[in-house]
Amino acid sequence: MKNEYKIAIIAIILIIIGGTILSSGSGGSERIDIVGSTSVQPVAEKLVEEYKINHPDANINVQGGGSSVGIKSVQDGSADIGTSSKDLDDNEKQDLKEYELGKDGIVLAVNANNDVSDLTKDQLKDIFSGKITNWKEVGGNDAEIHVVSREAGSGTLDAFESIVMCETKIKSDAIVQSSTEAVKQSVKQDENAIGFVSFAHMSDDVKSLSVEGIAPSSESIADGSYELQRPFLFLVKGEPSGDLKEFIDWVNGSEARKVLDGEKIVKSNK
């Protein structure tokens, strides 16, 4: 009887030890929350997917919300990595460390049936401000231009306003969408629409315009000849450590570069 009791005690101890080992192996990884730009979000998700191939226990969660949300979230500690598709100003930088994934172009997208193929930056400013209202004014058909923009806090919007609009406001009755995909859908469904979207997420169902005679491409973004471009950033508060540092180090390595190349995130050669 005593032997049976000892065996039972040993079995319980082994179960407890085994459970502890399994717990540390499967759930012991530090949770990493990535929050921010909806343009960067699909790229971040792809990076995490690839990272998990050799780090299956990694506990990494990716969310959108916009660049401003990403910057604020990493500043206040509610996210481990903030993502931004715009350059940070001095106030936003504070204690943040920036890791640039690469450059992304901002593409002017129109319906596939639109005859216009090239616009100047001045024409774009006039279209988005409402000064030019008909496609015939820029060489297209006699039809009203329907402007599609992005929501406040969007890094794509911030970059477009900085590069194209300068101090000029986008027209108040522009259609506002909350993501690159939503802008593309608006343009795809409306022959007279124009919007700006991420080069990384362009597709053949909408048409991209050249700007100042330069078509958006990996080469023209890399060498800077296509002027409408912005950075894709990972932001960390202070120096990363532990699992976060391991992930960031991987993101800066050759395996991640292959993923970024596949996602059309361009490494600058300027």
N, C-alpha and C positions, 0 to 999 in steps of 0.2 A: 504493500500500500504506500509505504514511504517512497519507494522508487517511482511509482506512478505519479505521486505528487511532485517529486523533483522533476520528472520528465515534463509534466504539465507546466511547471514554473519556467523551465528552460525554453519550452516552446513559445510561451507568452513573451519572454524576453527577446527571443529571436524575431518574433513577429514585429515587436516594437522597433527593434534595431533595423529590420528590413524596411519597415514603413518610413523610418527616418531617412534612410539612404535613398529610397525612391522619391521621397518628398524633396530632398535636396537636389536630386538629379533632374526632376521634371519641373519643379516649381521654384527652384532656388535662384533662377536668373532674375536680375533686377528688371523691373518693368520700365520700359522706355516709351514715353509718350511723345509723338511727333505731331505738331499742330501748326496749321497756317495756310499758306497759299494754295488755292485750288488748282493752279497751274502746276505747282511743284508736286502736289499730292500724288498723282499717278506715277510720277518718276520715283518718289519716295517709296511708294508701295512696291514698285518693281525692284528697287534696291533691297528692300526688306525681304521680299520673296527669294531673291538670289542669295542673300546673306544666310537665310535659314536653311539652305541646302546643306551647308557645312556647320551650321550652328542651330540644330533643330530645337534646342531648348530656349532659344532667344524669345523674349517676351516683349515684342515691339508693336505698338499700336499707332496707326497713322490716321489723322483726321484733317479735314479742310478747315474752312472758316474765313480765309483771306489772310493776306500778308500782315495786315495790322493786328489781327487776332494772334497770329504766330509770334510777332514781336512782343506783344503785351504778355502772352502766355509764358514765354520763356523768361521774360523779365520778372514776372511775379511768382515764378516757380511752379506754376500749374502744368507746365510742359517741360520736358527735358531738352527737346530740340524744337526750335521755332523755324518755320520755313518762310522764306520771303522771295518774291519775284520782283523786288525793287531794291534799289540802293537805300541804305539807312542814312538818315541825317544824324547829326552829332548828338541830339537829344535821345534818339532811339538807340544809338550804339551803347551808351553807358558801359556796363561791364561785359557786354556781349562779345564773344569771339566768333568771327565769320569764317565759314568754310564754303568756298564757291564751287558748286558742282560743275558749272560751265555757263555759257551764254545761251540765251533763247531769243529768237527773233519775234517781233510783234508783226503779225501778218495782217494786211488788209484783205478781208474776205468778202467776196460778192457772189451772187448767184451764178451758177455755171452758164446761164444764158445771157449774162451781161456782156455787152460788146466792149466795154472799157477794159483796158489792160495795163495802163500806166497812169499814175497821178503824181503830181509834185506835192511836197510837204505843205506848200501854201494852199493848194487846192483841197488837200485833206482838212486843213484847219478851217477853210471856208465851208466845207461840207458839214463838218461836225459842229461848227458854231451856228449853222443855219444861214450863212450868207449865200451859199450856193444851194439851191433847193431842187434843181432839175438835172437829170443825167445829161440832157442835151448841152448843158453849159460846159461839160468836160468831155464832149465827143461821143456821148452815148445816145440812147433813145429818148424821145420826148416823154419822160415819166418822172413823177415826183420821187425824190430820194428819201428812203426810210432809214434813218440813222439808228444803229443798235450800239449801245454802250454797255459798260459794266457797272456794278454796284460800288458805292463808296467803300473804301478799304481794300479794294482789289489792287494788287501789285501791278497787274496788266494795265489797269486804268491809270494808275499813278505814273507808270513809265510812259504811256501814250500821251498823257497830258504834259509831262515834262519835255518830251522830245518833239511833239508835234504842236500841241496847243499853246505851250508857254503860258502866258497870262490870260489867254482867251478861254472862256467857258464853253463847255459842250452845251448844245441847245437843250433847253429845259424839257422839251417834249420828246426827247430821244427815248427809244425803247430801252429799258434797263434789264439786263440779264445777270444772273448770279454765277455763271461759269462759262468757260470757253466752249463747252459742249452746247450750252443753251444758246450762245451767240451763233454758233455754226448752224444749229437747227433753225433759228430765225432766218438766217441768210438762205439756207437751203430751200425753205418754204416760201420765200418772197423774192421774186425776180428783181425788185427795186431796192433791196436792202443792202446795206454795207455795215460791216462791223470789224473789230480788231480781235484777233485770237492768237494763241500761242503757236509758234512754228512747230514746237514739239508735238502738237496735237492736231496739226492740219491733216486734211484728208481729201481725197479726190472728189468728194461729193459737193465741194464748194471750190470757187476759183480764187487764187491768190493774185494780187496786183503787184506789179513792180512799182517802186517808189523812186522818183528821180532817175528813172531808167535802169535801176538795179533790182533784179529779181531776188526774193529771199531764198537763200540756199545755205547749206552748211559752210560752203566756201566763202560766200559773201558776208556771212555773219562772223566767221573766224577771222577774216582779214579786216573787218570793220567797214567795208565798202557799203554794206547795207546798214543804214544808220539806225533803224528802228530795232533796237535790241536792248536786253536787260539781263541782269545776272539771276541765276537760280542759287539761292543761299540756304545753307543750314546754319542756324544760330544756336550757340550754347553759352550759358552764363558761367563765366569763370573757366577754369581748366577742367576738362572732362576727366573722369576716373572710372575704374571698374568696367562694367559691361558697356557703359556709354562710351568710354574711351576706346574700347575694343571695336565697337561698331563704327565710330568716327574714323579710326585708323583704317578700317577696311574700306570705308567710303572714299578715302583719299588714295586708295591703292589701285592696282592694275585690273583686278577683277571687276571692281565697280566701274572703272573707266569703260570697259566693254559694254556694260549695261547702259551707261550714259550715252555712248556712241549709238547704240541701238535705239535709244529713245530720242535721238536727234538733239541732244544737249551738247552744244559745240564747245570744244576747248579752244580758247582764243590763241591765235598765233601772232597777235600784234606785238 
